[in-house]
Amino acid sequence: MMYVEIRGLTFRYKNAAEDTIQDFTLDIRKGEIIGILGESGSGKTTILRLIAGLEIPSRGSVRIDGRTMVDGNTFLPPERRGIGMVFQDYALFPHMTVEANIKFGLHRMDGARRNERLEEVLRLVNLAEYKRRYPHELSGGQQQRVALARALAPEPSLLLLDEPFSNLDRDLQQRIRDELKVILKGAGITSIFVTHDRDDSRALADRVVILRGGRMVEIGDPAEVLR
Amino acid sequence: MLCEGSVRVLEIKRLYTSVNIWGVLSWVFVLLILLPNANILVNVFSEPNENWDHIKEYLLRQYISNTVLVTSLSGLFAAVIGTSLAWVVSVYDFPLRGFLKWGLVLPLAIPPYIAAYTYNGMLNYTGVLQTFLRNSLNIYIDQRYVDIMSLQGAVFIFTLFLYPYVYTITKAFLEKQSSSLIENARVLGRSPLEVFLFVILPVSRAAIVGGTTLVMLEVLNDYGVVKYFGITTFSTAIFQTWFGMGDVDSAIKLAAMLMLLVFAITMSERALRGRRRFSYTTTKARPISRIRLKGLGAVLASGYTFMIFSLGFLIPTLQLIHWALQTYRRVLGLKFLELTLNSLLMALGSAALIVCMAVVIANYSRISETVIARTNARVTIVGYSIPGAVIAIGVIVVFVALDNHLYWLYRLIDPDTPKLVLTTSLVMLMFAYTIRFIAIAVNSVESGFEKVGKKFFEASRTLGMNVTRTFFKVDLRMIQPALLSGFLLVFVDIMKELPLTLILRPFNFDTLATKSFQYAHDEMIHEAAISSLIIILVSFASIYFFHRVADKEER
């Protein structure tokens, strides 16, 4: 049995003439990093939103580690899925410090464990001295790392990253990309990221999915698929 | 491809996942708001009684003609004045423009009923105008020319104190949307007047119609002016039938007819607006580069705008201050303190309750993406367009029925209880305020949610917080400015509100608005000045906050 099993996922936005996602099927091994590559409007982000529980598919199922997230009879809301997500524009809560943002998802842990976990993830993303800052006092790259730390802190079963580098300038993109790979592999976390940039996929993904018009057209090793 | 069946299944799933405490409460609130109004509409078809035949034969024609005349003439004049002011202020630069730009909104701070008795006090035989003319210049005026207590007088008052609805909406449209059009027309060699007639008027039609509709709905809602001036319109007729003839059924029929008139006006707004919207295809908004006026042009522009400002705000306010200085020793006292407190507490309490309900309705409409949830939020708008007289009668009918149903419960608690408990309490008044003003709060909260977007909400959900915890930990903090402005708008509207308060308040419960109206009604106009000034001051503060501060922030 695969760690993540996505079967026949189909979805259509309200008032849309056609399905945004058509019959999307994908199996992922534990610890694997999957890159979904596609042009804008190809449905990449929608797949992440369906997996996270932010949209309800009209057909299909998602199972993670044997647990059904959604199928014909079940729909788990996002807060009960234990899936972490890093949003394209980070969505850091502007009224909370870095510390409060990261602790936000740790409400089920006791106080001591929560502080411990905070320090752990801050070290992981190299931001230990920044915990008292507010998001607007951080650079774009730092904000991105806070968003990553926040998503990783509750130890999610799966991490979703929506265009993780699109808001960064070119130089920073490359550095953060390498950093991210180290962090994700270090944490051993299963991840799916979406991007429109082939270099991102090449640098970060174990396997790449090419998406066109809501359909998967190719899947495989980045070196082969992105020749 | 997705078949129709699975789309329906998806809808049902969405609905199912959105059934939560927010949905349930939202439904309860909306049904409560609809109930009294639906009750009235149903009664249009009930069997008429003898009174109704009498009303239909002798009175109805006058009710209809007076109501239609006052409403349409006020709308027409307000549209002309509001649009012309908006045009002058947005396109030209002239002395005092900076101040008058928002000074011209200030007539909105004076509720029409206060304006009505202030103008009557100034223009009548013993008023400042005639006294001055008589004593200083020995001029005696024929009373027919200065009799403001007439249908024409009511139109004058409504026009002068409600035109800001047209002015603000049209000005906002002109400033933000039309610079390229105006500049193009100018480059093509058209004169400013031609630009106004052939470019500006047609493109701002939707804005003008929207503002005028608000004016007309306010006129239909009015009870104070027409009652004080002795004009029989639907508003006054409903109460005359109800209290004078003791005939609730016919009063409900009149209310239902008035409601149909309101629907006709809102429908015709849609038709007149056509497919045009307030917004434009281009997103690049550039401020208009204004034409600097010199000489006669500058004098005319300053003169016209300052005259309207003086008539609509400066003169009546100065007159009220003068009267207040004459009467404050007599008026101020414990009794006055009590009614000020009544006004403040009632407005604060009701505004807080209304904002809380609005938050529930707006949040449900946001989190559940079903058509039903969105309709829920739209339905609240119904209340704002329904005149106070209609809401009042609808609410009373419902509360009397409720008291009848609950009588057994009251007797369990107190065997000597009177039959009408809720009907004689402040609860009924608060309920009526909710129906009338919740749309304002829902609009504010919705615009707050729209500004923030859904990403923080979604981020919180993926971090393990459910809808309710997300609301308290994230959403609430982020929509605080919208909540505050919604609260302020409702607070000020309740402070100014007259018809509902006058009719639904418990015995011996007075507010600043009812007391000033009562003073004026009892020919004690001077004594009404202080309470009127407090209401004006509160409204003034809110207008200052929303127009001046918002303007500066935009810059």
Interface residues (C-beta under 8 A of the other chain):
Chain A: T10 R12 K14 E18 D19 A52 G53 L54 I56 S58 R59 F75 P77 P78 E79 R81 G82 I83 G84 M85 F87 D89 A91 L92 F93 P94 H95 F104 G105 H107 R108 R150 A151 P154
Chain B: M1 L2 S6 V7 V9 L10 K13 R14 T17 E369 K455 F456 E458 A459 S460 R461 T462 L463 G464 M465 N466 K473 V474 R477 M478
